[in-house]
Amino acid sequence: MNCPYCLNQAEWVENKEVYGKNYGKSVMIWLCRKCDAYVGCHQNTRKPLGTMANKELRTFRKETHKVFDVAWRNKTITRDKAYGFLKSRFGFDVHIGEANIELCKKIIELCKTNSWFNKLNKESL
């Protein structure tokens, strides 16, 4: 896998390279040290969970999950229905782990301005 920022070959390493110790059952990640970009892998395979992200993109993805995941984490709806909501609004399958900054901003805005999501967010605080 190549880093999307510098186009150099990323390393397939244990996530302790980023976190200081291994976290989770699947500890392998793709890492570009030069760009501080990485992505986790499915079940310790080389298959990425999404796209590599640098610090700025990771921050946006975390914020997006924080705002969006409220709906299914509090069991108001299923995770599939929550993602179906995004698909109905954007016209394509949305995976936050593959989203760029612009899409993250749109998802956050949608969740904050949609009365249904906005109500869920207020109830979770």
Secondary structure, DSSP 8 states (H G I E B T S, - for coil): -B-TTT--B-EEEETHHHHSS--SS--EEEEETTTTEEEEBGGGSS-BSS--B-HHHHHHHHHHHHHHTHHHHTTSS-HHHHHHHHHHHHSS---GGG--HHHHHHHHHHHHHSHHHHHHHHHH-
